[in-house]
Each structure stands twice: as C-alpha cells, then as structure tokens.
C-alpha cells in the first residue's frame, strides 16, 4: 500500500490526515467547527475524520500521532470537543472522543503565548496535555497513566 494524504475542506487553516504505507494515521492540525446555522454548507470534517479512523482493542478511535504545526485557533479548533485529553483511564465511552497516541509539536507551542498574543482555549488545552505527558514520562510511568 502506498502512503496517502487527505486534505479536509476546512476553509481557513489546515487539516490533513496522512496514512503511511504501514497503515499508521498521522493527523496534521485540525479545524473542526460546528455549523453555525442549519443552512451552513460546511462539511462535517469531524465526522469525516472519525469515518477514516479505526478503533483500538478497547473500541476507542485513535490517531497514531497528531502534529500541531502552531497554536493558532484555525489549526487546533475542536481539540477539546473531539479528542480525549488526560489519562486513558479517564476515557469515557459516553464521550467517545478520539485518542491521541503521540503528540508532536514545536517548542513554539509553549512559547507563543504573550501579552500581545493570547492562546485560544484549544491551544491552552494542547499545552496542558503536552505538559502532563512530559511529567508522566519523566516520572517513569506510562503516558496511559
């Protein structure tokens, strides 16, 4: 199987799913927003993404890696609503959020916030989850903890 890419139609911003030749799924940025009005013709890219993911042995949809290029809202919108953040033991079937196995980002994600550049809530959530995972790693526990 050859590697494939899917570029989701999100308007401003980016959202790309890469499937490697071995079947791994790498998500680059997201811009998942709910339609503002019933007449809004934007595609439901959140559902399109879910349709392309496979569940793990516990029935949780997942991406092997999620790469956040930078923490602007049009590159991380929808993170909190669509992805599980926190220990895997806290994942809820009722919420049915997508699991992120590995988080990839530049250190700019941590340094971007300033008095003149406020991070959106999804970018703050990414930063918090990345820091949580680093702390778990440094403690010698597994990221699933």
Order of alpha helices (4+ residues) and beta strands (2+ residues): beta-beta-beta-beta-alpha-beta-alpha-alpha-beta-alpha-alpha
